[in-house]
Every structure is written in C-alpha cells, then in structure tokens.
Amino acid sequence: MIHRLGNFSLARSLKITDSSQVKPHFLKEAFLEARLGLAEGGIPIGSILVHQGKILGRGHNRRVQKNSTILHGEMDALENAGRQSAAVYRECQLYTTLSPCSMCSGAILLYGIPKVIIGENQSFMGQEDVLRAQGVEIEVAQDADCLALMHNFIKNHPQLWNEDIGL
C-alpha cells in the first residue's frame, strides 16, 4: 500500500533546534522521491541535497530500476546535483527519508556535508554515530509517514529490503 501524501505529518513530528535552518518542505520533497522510487518498483528511500535554500539535487533509491549496486537515495541525489565545489558541499544540508548507511555516510563525510536531516531511523539505524563523531549535525524527525512507508515496504518485500541493506 502506498501511503497517502495527505497524511504527511512532518510539521508535527519534526523536532528541530533551529527552525531557520531545517525546512519541513525539503523533507517532504525527500518523501516524494521515496514514493516515486516505490512507484517505479524500487525501494522507497528518497533524498534531497539543499544549498542556500535551493535544491541542488534530488534522488531516490534506484538499485532495482538501474540494476545498480550503489544507487541509494543519497547517492542518487548527489549524482543528480552534478559536480560541485568543496565550498558548496560544506554549505549543504542533506535530507533523507532513512538513516544513511555506511556507503552514503562515507559520501557525506567525503564531501564535507555538515548537516543531515533524517526522516526516520527506526526501520534502519545507519552510521549516525560515525557522522556525529566527525562533526556532522544530525536531526531525526521520526516522521510517521516515513516510518509507515518503510514499515509497509519491509513487510511486503523483506527479501529485497535485506538485499538493499546487505543482509
């Protein structure tokens, strides 16, 4: 079942310390990317790379669609942002519907992205501690819609999910 966008609960579930920096509509855009991935027959994880209030890149997990080993949502958003200078990456925020895995966390660290906003980390706990230890600011929304989307996907496609997270 695809979760209805009308139930998007970001506004009440996003816990932020500085509302001038975290924009709920960017997490909503990442959620829309996740839904697009699901509609394409893939894994519903979406991501948005934001620089100075503008979306540089958007993406969703396309491992299934592209028969790829590396096209997680975060990697797809970075790829779609195109080549950027190190100075630009150091001013970006990455919005992702699910906690970043080791590969995606490595890319975040490699490019010096200073802030990651996560839709939820209950379905999968990525490398948040590693990111924090390297000075990356992490915000976790525990958004009900992100949680429901992943819960339903994992329930209906456990083998594909396990493949995606390397089990």
Secondary structure in CASP SS format (residue, H / E / C, confidence):
PFRMAT SS
TARGET T0000
AUTHOR 0000-0000-0000
METHOD secondary structure of the structure
MODEL  1
M C 1.00
I C 1.00
H C 1.00
R C 1.00
L H 1.00
G H 1.00
N H 1.00
F C 1.00
S C 1.00
L H 1.00
A H 1.00
R H 1.00
S H 1.00
L C 1.00
K C 1.00
I C 1.00
T C 1.00
D C 1.00
S C 1.00
S C 1.00
Q C 1.00
V C 1.00
K C 1.00
P H 1.00
H H 1.00
F H 1.00
L H 1.00
K H 1.00
E H 1.00
A H 1.00
F H 1.00
L H 1.00
E H 1.00
A H 1.00
R H 1.00
L H 1.00
G H 1.00
L H 1.00
A H 1.00
E C 1.00
G C 1.00
G C 1.00
I C 1.00
P C 1.00
I C 1.00
G E 1.00
S E 1.00
I E 1.00
L E 1.00
V E 1.00
H E 1.00
Q C 1.00
G C 1.00
K E 1.00
I E 1.00
L E 1.00
G E 1.00
R E 1.00
G E 1.00
H E 1.00
N C 1.00
R C 1.00
R H 1.00
V H 1.00
Q H 1.00
K H 1.00
N C 1.00
S C 1.00
T C 1.00
I C 1.00
L C 1.00
H C 1.00
G H 1.00
E H 1.00
M H 1.00
D H 1.00
A H 1.00
L H 1.00
E H 1.00
N H 1.00
A H 1.00
G C 1.00
R C 1.00
Q C 1.00
S C 1.00
A H 1.00
A H 1.00
V H 1.00
Y H 1.00
R C 1.00
E C 1.00
C E 1.00
Q E 1.00
L E 1.00
Y E 1.00
T E 1.00
T E 1.00
L E 1.00
S C 1.00
P C 1.00
C C 1.00
S H 1.00
M H 1.00
C H 1.00
S H 1.00
G H 1.00
A H 1.00
I H 1.00
L H 1.00
L H 1.00
Y H 1.00
G C 1.00
I C 1.00
P C 1.00
K E 1.00
V E 1.00
I E 1.00
I E 1.00
G E 1.00
E E 1.00
N C 1.00
Q C 1.00
S C 1.00
F C 1.00
M C 1.00
G C 1.00
Q C 1.00
E H 1.00
D H 1.00
V H 1.00
L H 1.00
R H 1.00
A H 1.00
Q C 1.00
G C 1.00
V C 1.00
E E 1.00
I E 1.00
E E 1.00
V E 1.00
A C 1.00
Q C 1.00
D C 1.00
A H 1.00
D H 1.00
C H 1.00
L H 1.00
A H 1.00
L H 1.00
M H 1.00
H H 1.00
N H 1.00
F H 1.00
I H 1.00
K H 1.00
N H 1.00
H C 1.00
P H 1.00
Q H 1.00
L H 1.00
W H 1.00
N H 1.00
E H 1.00
D H 1.00
I C 1.00
G C 1.00
L C 1.00
END
